[in-house]
Amino acid sequence: MKIEEIMVNMVVQAIKALYNQDVDPASVQLQKTKKEFQGHFTVVVFPFLKMSRKSPEMTASEIGVWLQKNMPAVSSYNVIKGFLNIVISIPVWLRILTDINSDKSYGFTEPTDSSPLVMIEYSSPNTNKPLHLGHVRNNLLGAALANIMAASGAKVVKTNIVNDRGIHICKSMLAWQKWGNGATPESTGKKGDHLIGDYYVEFDKHYRAEVKSLLPENYDELDEKAQEAAKAAAEKQSPLMQEAHDMLVRWEQGDPEVRQLWKTMNDWVYAGFDETYKRLGVSFDKIYYESETYLEGKEKVMEGLEKGFFFKKEDGSVWADLAAEGLDQKLLLRSDGTSVYMTQDIGTAKLRFQDYPIDKMIYVVGNEQNYHFQVLSILLDKLGFKWGKDLVHFSYGMVELPEGKMKSREGTVVDADDLMDEMVENARVTSDELGKLNGLSQEEIDDIMRIVGMGALKYFILKVDARKNMTFNPKESIDFNGNTGPFIQYTYARIRSILRKASDDGINIHDRLFSDDIMISEKEISIIQLLSEFKDVILQAATDYNPSVIANYCYELAKEFNQFYHDFSVLREPEQGLKLFRLMLTENVGKILKLGTGLLGIEVPERM
């Protein structure tokens, strides 16, 4: 049983013994003592004042006296108004460290047969362009959340839905037909996703020029409303856009020529995606494709129409009326029978439910889709999916660069591959300036720079609460000081260096060779207490769907250790028992840092 649970039970016993009252353990408020006060745990006594009929200070003192008398783990206490601060004895902390040391995956909960099956959808790329900075945040959040849910004891299935059909795909296909001259990834030396993205931009360039040519000569003299009407008319008249729409219709009709081109170009894109995913350290257990799910969605919508859940308008389009839920009407099938994103999501849900006994479904999608998932939850519930009402939209904010927003149609998007290249190069430049690469082989340097660059990228993005918009600053993220990935990685590398030196000195730190009567400092106790909280941190991150909890815990642990290392000697400590204790403490800080950063998909280097 954890020390916190023992403390709560002892407080319950104290209330019974002192005031003859039974209290629910859940009502006992036990907190970590604030750093400015002496103590390790704080009991809030205000809920017990009606039972004691005494002042907060007197009540806290009586409970403190009883705990110190009846609980050997309590060495002392102090009272600050209605707060009872409790000091736990050194031998207890030493036993806690020994327990942590004996568990290689401390803090992780193994799933059981009764563990819930959690499906997490993330990435959701379009096959008309490469992955960009927004996708990077999505993938890193999704992968981290999957790791955290698994570490908390859930069974996890990681899925991806690829948007491989629609007008945006046809734009790239048409542009390649018109201006590609048979270009392939092999002939151009470009990754397939980059090549296709170029033609998406090319389509938009020609389309905008065409629309401009169709505007009336007096366009600039028109008022704003007239300009909007003229532009809408020009866009409707655009032969290029009509060609793209015609290609989409032919695709839906199964035209062999269009389908073959679509398959060829998508295969180029998938090969490019796979390279990017591998560099990001992201993987999936199951990939779904919109081209395979939208028909399932149309079938499910028609089923809902027959059951009266939905209705058809005069033009033949199918809608859901959500007025009873306080929302508006939602389009499910267009008048020409083509589907929308909502249709595809319904179809994908159907297939997923057939494939897996899902207990909870989590969609990692940006906050611009909040309304979409509010509606999807209602529709899935109407259609009989047991987890529909309780689906989780893990909504995250926009990510921008200091220069501002990105627009993929205009080619101003920040490409994921280019960003990763830049991060590794930034790590190399910064490390060269600090002289951290001296004495290493080129192979070692390249691997460390990859680890540091990617760690900086991942940590900088994941340390921010996902619900917030954020600005990603590549250079700031590489800093070896402060709340950054490289700071944590450098701390781990420092720990590994200490342990290698200890091993070279013939010290075996895997056996507990120190006694309970050694005197350790409050700084050392604070680190043990922080280590002991790792499991609770994982559970909090899983419950709140918040990877930043793990990121900031790792930073706090690294910061505490560096302060300890600055103030105390480890290998030069003359007292053998204390040296062995500090080496065990050091090793377990490294272990938890590696486990914690691993949940975020961040590697830690042995040398740095």
C-alpha positions as CSV (number, residue, x, y, z in Angstrom):
1,M,0.0,0.0,0.0
2,K,1.3,3.5,-0.9
3,I,2.3,5.8,1.9
4,E,-0.5,8.2,0.9
5,E,-3.1,5.5,1.3
6,I,-1.7,4.5,4.7
7,M,-1.8,8.1,5.8
8,V,-5.5,8.5,4.8
9,N,-6.4,5.3,6.7
10,M,-4.6,6.5,9.8
11,V,-6.4,9.9,9.7
12,V,-9.7,8.0,9.5
13,Q,-8.6,6.0,12.6
14,A,-7.5,9.2,14.4
15,I,-10.9,10.8,13.9
16,K,-12.6,7.6,15.2
17,A,-10.4,7.4,18.2
18,L,-10.4,11.2,19.0
19,Y,-14.0,12.1,18.2
20,N,-15.8,8.8,17.9
21,Q,-16.9,9.7,14.3
22,D,-16.7,7.6,11.2
23,V,-15.4,9.4,8.1
24,D,-15.2,8.3,4.5
25,P,-11.5,7.9,3.4
26,A,-12.5,9.7,0.2
27,S,-13.3,12.8,2.2
28,V,-9.8,13.1,3.7
29,Q,-7.9,15.8,1.9
30,L,-4.2,14.8,1.7
31,Q,-1.9,17.1,-0.2
32,K,1.8,17.3,-0.9
33,T,3.2,19.9,1.6
34,K,4.1,23.2,-0.1
35,K,7.9,23.8,-0.4
36,E,7.8,26.8,1.9
37,F,6.7,24.7,4.9
38,Q,8.3,21.8,6.7
39,G,6.7,18.4,6.0
40,H,5.9,15.9,3.3
41,F,2.1,15.6,3.4
42,T,-0.5,18.0,4.5
43,V,-3.9,17.1,6.0
44,V,-6.7,19.7,5.6
45,V,-8.6,19.6,8.9
46,F,-11.5,22.0,8.2
47,P,-13.9,19.1,7.3
48,F,-13.4,17.7,10.8
49,L,-14.2,20.8,12.9
50,K,-17.9,19.9,13.4
51,M,-16.7,16.5,14.8
52,S,-14.0,18.0,17.1
53,R,-15.9,21.1,18.1
54,K,-12.6,22.8,18.5
55,S,-10.5,25.4,16.6
56,P,-8.6,24.4,13.5
57,E,-5.3,24.7,15.2
58,M,-6.4,22.5,18.2
59,T,-8.0,19.9,15.9
60,A,-4.9,19.7,13.8
61,S,-2.6,19.4,16.9
62,E,-4.8,16.6,18.3
63,I,-4.7,14.6,15.1
64,G,-0.9,15.2,14.8
65,V,-0.2,14.0,18.3
66,W,-2.3,10.8,17.7
67,L,-0.6,10.1,14.4
68,Q,2.9,10.5,15.8
69,K,2.0,8.2,18.7
70,N,0.3,5.5,16.6
71,M,2.1,5.7,13.2
72,P,5.8,4.9,13.3
73,A,6.2,6.4,9.9
74,V,5.4,9.9,11.3
75,S,8.5,11.5,12.8
76,S,7.1,14.9,13.6
77,Y,4.3,17.4,12.6
78,N,3.6,21.1,12.6
79,V,0.4,23.1,12.4
80,I,-0.3,26.1,10.2
81,K,-3.8,27.3,10.9
82,G,-6.1,24.5,9.7
83,F,-3.4,22.6,8.0
84,L,-1.5,19.7,9.6
85,N,1.9,19.2,8.0
86,I,3.4,15.7,8.6
87,V,7.0,14.7,8.4
88,I,7.6,11.1,7.3
89,S,10.7,9.3,8.8
90,I,13.8,8.7,6.7
91,P,13.6,4.8,6.9
92,V,10.2,5.0,5.2
93,W,11.6,7.0,2.3
94,L,14.5,4.6,2.0
95,R,12.1,1.7,1.8
96,I,10.1,3.5,-0.9
97,L,13.3,4.1,-2.9
98,T,14.2,0.4,-2.6
99,D,10.7,-0.6,-3.9
100,I,11.1,1.8,-6.8
101,N,14.5,0.4,-7.5
102,S,13.2,-3.2,-7.6
103,D,10.6,-2.4,-10.3
104,K,12.0,-1.9,-13.8
105,S,8.7,-0.4,-15.1
106,Y,7.8,1.4,-12.0
107,G,4.5,3.4,-12.4
108,F,3.2,1.3,-15.3
109,T,0.0,-0.7,-14.9
110,E,-0.3,-3.9,-16.8
111,P,-3.6,-4.5,-18.7
112,T,-5.8,-7.4,-17.6
113,D,-8.6,-9.3,-19.4
114,S,-11.1,-6.9,-17.9
115,S,-9.2,-3.7,-18.9
116,P,-11.2,-1.4,-21.2
117,L,-10.3,-1.4,-25.0
118,V,-9.5,2.2,-26.0
119,M,-9.3,3.1,-29.6
120,I,-7.4,6.2,-30.5
121,E,-7.6,7.8,-33.9
122,Y,-4.9,10.3,-35.0
123,S,-3.0,11.7,-38.0
124,S,-5.9,11.7,-40.5
125,P,-3.9,13.0,-43.5
126,N,-5.1,13.9,-46.9
127,T,-3.4,12.2,-49.9
128,N,-3.1,15.5,-51.8
129,K,-0.2,16.9,-49.7
130,P,2.6,15.9,-47.4
131,L,2.3,16.0,-43.6
132,H,2.8,19.5,-42.1
133,L,3.4,21.1,-38.7
134,G,-0.3,20.7,-37.7
135,H,0.0,17.0,-38.5
136,V,3.1,16.8,-36.4
137,R,1.3,18.1,-33.3
138,N,-1.6,15.7,-34.1
139,N,0.6,12.7,-34.4
140,L,2.7,13.4,-31.4
141,L,-0.3,14.0,-29.2
142,G,-2.0,10.9,-30.5
143,A,1.0,8.6,-30.1
144,A,1.8,10.0,-26.6
145,L,-1.8,9.6,-25.5
146,A,-1.8,6.0,-26.8
147,N,1.4,5.3,-24.7
148,I,-0.1,6.9,-21.6
149,M,-3.4,5.1,-21.8
150,A,-1.5,1.8,-22.2
151,A,0.7,2.6,-19.2
152,S,-2.4,3.3,-17.2
153,G,-3.6,-0.2,-17.7
154,A,-5.9,0.1,-20.8
155,K,-5.8,-2.0,-23.9
156,V,-5.1,0.4,-26.8
157,V,-5.7,0.2,-30.5
158,K,-4.1,3.0,-32.6
159,T,-5.9,3.8,-35.8
160,N,-5.6,6.3,-38.7
161,I,-8.2,7.3,-41.2
162,V,-6.7,8.4,-44.5
163,N,-8.8,11.0,-46.5
164,D,-8.0,9.5,-49.9
165,R,-11.0,10.6,-51.9
166,G,-12.8,13.9,-52.6
167,I,-12.4,17.1,-54.6
168,H,-9.1,18.0,-53.1
169,I,-7.6,14.7,-54.3
170,C,-9.0,15.3,-57.8
171,K,-7.3,18.7,-57.9
172,S,-3.9,17.2,-57.5
173,M,-4.7,14.4,-60.0
174,L,-6.0,16.9,-62.6
175,A,-2.9,19.2,-62.2
176,W,-0.6,16.2,-62.6
177,Q,-2.4,15.3,-65.8
178,K,-2.2,18.8,-67.2
179,W,1.3,19.9,-66.1
180,G,3.1,16.9,-64.8
181,N,4.6,15.6,-68.0
182,G,4.7,12.1,-66.5
183,A,6.7,13.1,-63.5
184,T,7.2,10.4,-60.8
185,P,9.0,10.3,-57.5
186,E,11.8,8.3,-59.2
187,S,12.2,10.7,-62.1
188,T,12.2,13.8,-59.9
189,G,14.0,12.5,-56.8
190,K,11.1,13.8,-54.7
191,K,9.2,12.0,-51.9
192,G,5.8,11.0,-53.4
193,D,3.8,13.1,-50.9
194,H,5.9,16.2,-51.7
195,L,5.5,15.6,-55.5
196,I,1.7,15.4,-55.2
197,G,1.6,18.4,-52.9
198,D,3.3,20.4,-55.5
199,Y,0.5,19.7,-58.0
200,Y,-2.1,20.7,-55.4
201,V,-0.4,24.0,-55.2
202,E,-0.1,24.1,-59.0
203,F,-3.9,23.6,-59.3
204,D,-4.7,26.4,-57.0
205,K,-2.3,28.8,-58.8
206,H,-4.0,28.2,-62.1
207,Y,-7.4,28.2,-60.6
208,R,-6.9,31.6,-59.0
209,A,-5.6,33.0,-62.2
210,E,-8.6,31.6,-64.1
211,V,-11.0,33.1,-61.6
212,K,-9.3,36.4,-61.9
213,S,-9.6,36.3,-65.7
214,L,-13.4,35.7,-65.4
215,L,-14.0,38.7,-63.1
216,P,-15.8,41.7,-64.7
217,E,-13.5,44.6,-65.9
218,N,-15.0,47.0,-63.4
219,Y,-14.5,44.5,-60.5
220,D,-12.2,46.9,-58.5
221,E,-14.9,49.6,-58.7
222,L,-17.7,47.4,-57.2
223,D,-18.7,47.6,-53.5
224,E,-17.7,44.7,-51.2
225,K,-21.0,42.8,-51.6
226,A,-20.9,43.1,-55.4
227,Q,-17.3,41.9,-55.5
228,E,-18.2,38.8,-53.4
229,A,-21.1,38.0,-55.8
230,A,-18.9,38.5,-58.9
231,K,-16.1,36.3,-57.4
232,A,-18.6,33.6,-56.6
233,A,-20.0,33.7,-60.1
234,A,-16.5,33.5,-61.6
235,E,-15.6,30.5,-59.4
236,K,-18.8,28.8,-60.5
237,Q,-17.8,29.4,-64.2
238,S,-14.3,28.1,-63.8
239,P,-13.7,25.3,-66.4
240,L,-10.7,24.0,-64.2
241,M,-12.9,23.5,-61.2
242,Q,-15.6,21.9,-63.3
243,E,-13.0,19.5,-64.7
244,A,-12.1,18.6,-61.1
245,H,-15.7,18.0,-60.2
246,D,-16.2,15.9,-63.3
247,M,-13.2,13.8,-62.3
248,L,-14.7,13.2,-58.8
249,V,-18.0,12.0,-60.4
250,R,-16.1,9.7,-62.7
251,W,-14.1,8.4,-59.6
252,E,-17.4,7.7,-57.7
253,Q,-18.7,5.9,-60.8
254,G,-15.6,3.7,-60.9
255,D,-14.1,5.0,-64.1
256,P,-11.1,2.6,-64.7
257,E,-8.7,5.3,-66.0
258,V,-9.4,7.7,-63.1
259,R,-9.2,4.9,-60.5
260,Q,-5.9,3.7,-61.9
261,L,-4.4,7.2,-61.8
262,W,-5.8,7.7,-58.3
263,K,-4.2,4.4,-57.0
264,T,-0.9,5.2,-58.6
265,M,-0.6,8.7,-57.1
266,N,-1.9,7.6,-53.7
267,D,0.7,4.8,-53.6
268,W,3.4,7.5,-54.1
269,V,1.9,9.5,-51.2
270,Y,1.7,6.5,-48.9
271,A,5.4,5.7,-49.4
272,G,6.2,9.3,-48.5
273,F,3.9,9.2,-45.4
274,D,5.6,6.0,-44.2
275,E,9.0,7.7,-44.2
276,T,7.7,10.6,-42.2
277,Y,5.9,8.4,-39.7
278,K,9.1,6.4,-39.2
279,R,11.1,9.6,-38.4
280,L,8.4,10.8,-36.0
281,G,8.3,7.4,-34.3
282,V,4.6,7.0,-35.0
283,S,2.8,3.8,-35.9
284,F,-0.7,2.4,-36.2
285,D,-2.4,-0.9,-35.5
286,K,-5.0,-0.4,-38.2
287,I,-5.4,2.1,-41.0
288,Y,-8.8,2.9,-42.5
289,Y,-9.4,4.6,-45.8
290,E,-12.2,7.0,-46.6
291,S,-12.5,5.4,-50.1
292,E,-13.6,2.2,-48.2
293,T,-15.7,3.7,-45.5
294,Y,-17.8,6.3,-47.2
295,L,-20.1,3.7,-48.8
296,E,-20.6,2.1,-45.4
297,G,-21.5,5.5,-44.2
298,K,-24.0,6.1,-47.0
299,E,-25.6,2.7,-46.2
300,K,-25.9,3.6,-42.5
301,V,-27.4,7.0,-43.3
302,M,-30.0,5.3,-45.6
303,E,-30.8,2.9,-42.7
304,G,-31.3,5.9,-40.4
305,L,-33.5,7.5,-43.0
306,E,-35.7,4.4,-43.2
307,K,-36.0,4.4,-39.4
308,G,-37.0,8.0,-39.3
309,F,-33.8,9.3,-37.7
310,F,-33.1,11.5,-40.7
311,F,-35.1,13.2,-43.4
312,K,-34.8,13.9,-47.2
313,K,-35.3,17.4,-48.7
314,E,-37.0,18.0,-52.1
315,D,-33.6,18.1,-53.9
316,G,-32.9,14.5,-52.6
317,S,-30.3,15.5,-50.0
318,V,-30.4,13.7,-46.7
319,W,-30.3,15.6,-43.4
320,A,-30.4,15.1,-39.6
321,D,-32.6,17.5,-37.6
322,L,-30.9,18.2,-34.3
323,A,-33.2,20.9,-33.1
324,A,-34.2,18.7,-30.1
325,E,-30.5,18.7,-29.1
326,G,-30.3,22.5,-29.4
327,L,-28.4,22.3,-32.7
328,D,-29.3,22.9,-36.3
329,Q,-29.8,20.6,-39.3
330,K,-26.8,18.6,-40.5
331,L,-26.2,17.5,-44.1
332,L,-25.4,13.8,-44.5
333,L,-25.8,13.2,-48.2
334,R,-25.7,15.8,-51.0
335,S,-28.5,16.0,-53.6
336,D,-26.3,14.1,-56.1
337,G,-25.8,11.3,-53.6
338,T,-22.2,12.1,-52.8
339,S,-21.1,11.9,-49.1
340,V,-19.6,14.4,-46.7
341,Y,-17.1,14.0,-43.9
342,M,-19.8,13.1,-41.5
343,T,-21.0,10.3,-43.7
344,Q,-17.4,8.9,-43.8
345,D,-17.0,9.2,-40.0
346,I,-20.2,7.2,-39.6
347,G,-19.0,4.5,-42.0
348,T,-15.6,4.3,-40.3
349,A,-17.3,4.0,-36.9
350,K,-19.4,1.1,-38.3
351,L,-16.3,-0.8,-39.5
352,R,-14.4,-0.1,-36.3
353,F,-17.2,-1.4,-34.2
354,Q,-17.2,-4.6,-36.3
355,D,-13.4,-5.0,-36.0
356,Y,-13.0,-4.3,-32.3
357,P,-15.1,-4.5,-29.1
358,I,-14.5,-0.8,-28.4
359,D,-15.2,0.5,-24.9
360,K,-14.0,4.1,-25.5
361,M,-13.3,5.9,-28.8
362,I,-10.9,8.9,-28.7
363,Y,-10.6,11.2,-31.8
364,V,-7.4,13.3,-31.8
365,V,-8.6,16.2,-34.0
366,G,-8.1,20.0,-33.9
367,N,-10.5,22.3,-32.1
368,E,-11.9,23.7,-35.4
369,Q,-13.9,20.4,-35.5
370,N,-15.5,20.7,-32.1
371,Y,-19.0,21.1,-33.6
372,H,-18.4,18.2,-36.0
373,F,-17.7,15.8,-33.1
374,Q,-20.5,17.1,-31.0
375,V,-22.9,16.2,-33.9
376,L,-21.1,12.9,-34.6
377,S,-21.6,11.8,-31.0
378,I,-25.3,12.4,-31.3
379,L,-25.7,10.6,-34.7
380,L,-23.7,7.6,-33.6
381,D,-25.8,7.3,-30.5
382,K,-29.0,7.5,-32.6
383,L,-27.6,4.8,-34.9
384,G,-27.0,2.4,-32.0
385,F,-23.3,2.6,-31.3
386,K,-22.9,1.9,-27.6
387,W,-19.9,4.2,-27.3
388,G,-21.3,7.0,-29.5
389,K,-22.6,9.1,-26.7
390,D,-19.4,8.9,-24.7
391,L,-16.9,9.3,-27.6
392,V,-14.0,11.6,-26.7
393,H,-12.9,14.4,-29.0
394,F,-9.4,15.1,-27.8
395,S,-9.5,18.7,-29.1
396,Y,-6.3,20.6,-29.5
397,G,-5.4,24.1,-30.5
398,M,-3.6,25.5,-33.5
399,V,0.2,25.4,-33.8
400,E,1.9,28.2,-35.6
401,L,5.4,29.4,-36.2
402,P,6.6,32.9,-35.1
403,E,6.0,34.0,-38.6
404,G,2.3,33.2,-38.4
405,K,-0.3,30.9,-39.9
406,M,0.2,28.4,-42.7
407,K,-1.8,27.8,-45.9
408,S,-1.2,24.5,-47.8
409,R,-3.0,25.6,-51.0
410,E,-0.6,28.5,-51.3
411,G,2.4,26.4,-50.6
412,T,3.3,28.3,-47.4
413,V,2.7,25.3,-45.1
414,V,5.6,24.1,-42.9
415,D,6.5,20.7,-44.2
416,A,7.0,18.0,-41.5
417,D,10.1,16.6,-43.2
418,D,11.7,20.0,-43.6
419,L,10.9,20.8,-40.0
420,M,12.6,17.6,-38.8
421,D,15.7,18.3,-40.9
422,E,15.9,21.8,-39.4
423,M,15.5,20.5,-35.9
424,V,18.4,18.0,-36.3
425,E,20.6,20.8,-37.9
426,N,19.7,23.2,-35.1
427,A,20.8,20.6,-32.6
428,R,24.1,20.1,-34.4
429,V,24.8,23.8,-34.5
430,T,24.0,24.4,-30.9
431,S,26.0,21.3,-29.7
432,D,29.0,22.5,-31.8
433,E,28.8,25.9,-30.2
434,L,28.8,24.3,-26.7
435,G,31.5,21.8,-27.5
436,K,29.3,18.8,-26.7
437,L,30.4,16.7,-29.6
438,N,34.1,16.5,-28.9
439,G,35.6,13.1,-29.0
440,L,32.7,11.3,-30.7
441,S,32.6,9.4,-33.9
442,Q,30.6,10.8,-36.8
443,E,28.1,7.9,-36.5
444,E,27.7,8.7,-32.8
445,I,27.3,12.4,-33.5
446,D,24.6,11.8,-36.2
447,D,22.6,9.6,-33.9
448,I,22.8,11.9,-30.9
449,M,21.8,14.9,-33.1
450,R,18.8,13.0,-34.4
451,I,17.8,12.1,-30.8
452,V,18.3,15.6,-29.5
453,G,16.6,17.4,-32.5
454,M,13.6,15.1,-32.5
455,G,13.4,15.2,-28.7
456,A,13.4,19.0,-28.8
457,L,10.6,19.0,-31.3
458,K,8.5,16.5,-29.5
459,Y,9.0,18.0,-26.0
460,F,8.3,21.6,-27.0
461,I,5.0,20.6,-28.6
462,L,3.9,18.1,-25.9
463,K,4.8,20.3,-22.8
464,V,1.9,22.7,-23.8
465,D,-1.6,21.8,-22.7
466,A,-3.1,20.4,-25.9
467,R,-6.2,22.6,-25.6
468,K,-4.2,25.8,-26.1
469,N,-3.0,27.4,-29.3
470,M,0.8,27.5,-29.4
471,T,3.7,29.0,-31.3
472,F,6.5,26.6,-32.1
473,N,9.9,28.2,-32.0
474,P,12.5,25.7,-33.4
475,K,15.6,27.6,-32.0
476,E,14.1,28.1,-28.6
477,S,13.3,24.4,-28.3
478,I,16.9,23.4,-28.6
479,D,18.1,25.3,-25.5
480,F,20.0,23.0,-23.1
481,N,18.7,25.0,-20.2
482,G,15.2,25.5,-19.1
483,N,12.0,23.6,-19.8
484,T,13.2,21.8,-23.0
485,G,13.7,18.3,-24.2
486,P,17.5,18.7,-24.5
487,F,17.7,19.8,-20.9
488,I,16.0,16.6,-19.8
489,Q,18.1,14.5,-22.2
490,Y,21.3,16.1,-21.0
491,T,20.3,15.3,-17.4
492,Y,19.8,11.7,-18.4
493,A,23.2,11.6,-20.2
494,R,24.8,13.1,-17.1
495,I,23.2,10.3,-14.9
496,R,24.5,7.6,-17.3
497,S,28.0,9.1,-17.1
498,I,27.9,9.0,-13.3
499,L,26.8,5.4,-13.3
500,R,29.5,4.4,-15.9
501,K,32.2,6.0,-13.7
502,A,30.8,4.1,-10.6
503,S,30.9,0.9,-12.6
504,D,34.5,1.6,-13.6
505,D,35.3,2.1,-9.9
506,G,33.9,-1.4,-9.2
507,I,30.8,-0.2,-7.4
508,N,27.8,-2.5,-7.6
509,I,24.7,-0.3,-7.0
510,H,22.1,-3.0,-7.7
511,D,22.1,-4.4,-4.2
512,R,20.8,-2.4,-1.3
513,L,24.0,-2.0,0.8
514,F,23.0,1.0,2.9
515,S,21.2,0.9,6.3
516,D,18.1,2.6,7.5
517,D,20.1,4.8,9.9
518,I,21.9,6.9,7.3
519,M,21.0,10.5,7.3
520,I,19.7,11.9,4.0
521,S,18.8,15.5,3.2
522,E,15.4,17.0,2.5
523,K,16.5,17.5,-1.1
524,E,17.0,13.8,-1.4
525,I,13.7,13.0,0.2
526,S,12.0,15.4,-2.2
527,I,13.4,13.5,-5.1
528,I,12.2,10.2,-3.7
529,Q,8.8,11.6,-3.1
530,L,8.7,12.9,-6.7
531,L,9.8,9.5,-8.0
532,S,7.0,7.8,-6.0
533,E,4.4,10.1,-7.6
534,F,5.1,8.8,-11.1
535,K,2.2,6.3,-11.2
536,D,-0.2,9.0,-10.1
537,V,1.1,11.3,-12.8
538,I,0.5,8.7,-15.4
539,L,-3.0,8.1,-14.2
540,Q,-3.7,11.8,-14.1
541,A,-2.4,12.2,-17.7
542,A,-4.6,9.3,-18.8
543,T,-7.7,10.5,-17.0
544,D,-7.3,14.1,-18.2
545,Y,-6.1,13.1,-21.7
546,N,-3.1,15.4,-21.1
547,P,0.4,14.4,-22.2
548,S,1.7,17.8,-20.9
549,V,1.4,16.4,-17.3
550,I,4.1,13.8,-18.1
551,A,6.3,16.3,-19.9
552,N,6.3,18.8,-17.1
553,Y,6.8,16.1,-14.5
554,C,9.9,15.0,-16.3
555,Y,11.2,18.6,-16.3
556,E,10.5,18.9,-12.6
557,L,12.3,15.7,-11.9
558,A,15.3,16.7,-14.0
559,K,15.4,20.1,-12.4
560,E,15.3,18.6,-8.9
561,F,18.1,16.2,-9.7
562,N,20.3,18.9,-11.2
563,Q,19.9,21.0,-8.0
564,F,20.8,18.0,-5.9
565,Y,23.8,17.2,-8.1
566,H,25.0,20.8,-7.7
567,D,24.7,20.7,-3.9
568,F,25.8,17.2,-3.1
569,S,28.7,14.9,-4.1
570,V,27.8,11.4,-5.4
571,L,31.0,9.6,-6.4
572,R,33.2,11.6,-4.0
573,E,31.0,11.1,-0.9
574,P,33.4,9.6,1.7
575,E,30.7,7.7,3.7
576,Q,30.1,4.5,1.8
577,G,26.5,3.9,2.7
578,L,25.5,7.4,1.7
579,K,27.4,7.1,-1.6
580,L,25.5,3.9,-2.4
581,F,22.2,5.5,-1.5
582,R,23.0,8.5,-3.8
583,L,23.9,6.2,-6.6
584,M,20.7,4.3,-6.3
585,L,18.8,7.5,-6.2
586,T,20.6,8.7,-9.3
587,E,20.0,5.5,-11.2
588,N,16.3,5.6,-10.4
589,V,15.9,9.2,-11.5
590,G,17.4,8.1,-14.8
591,K,15.1,5.2,-15.0
592,I,12.0,7.3,-14.4
593,L,13.2,10.0,-16.8
594,K,13.6,7.3,-19.5
595,L,10.2,5.8,-18.8
596,G,8.5,9.2,-18.7
597,T,10.1,10.6,-21.9
598,G,9.4,7.3,-23.5
599,L,5.7,7.8,-23.0
600,L,6.1,11.0,-25.1
601,G,8.0,9.1,-27.8
602,I,11.3,10.9,-26.8
603,E,14.6,9.0,-26.9
604,V,17.3,9.7,-24.3
605,P,21.0,9.4,-25.3
606,E,23.6,7.5,-23.3
607,R,26.1,10.2,-24.0
608,M,25.8,13.8,-25.0
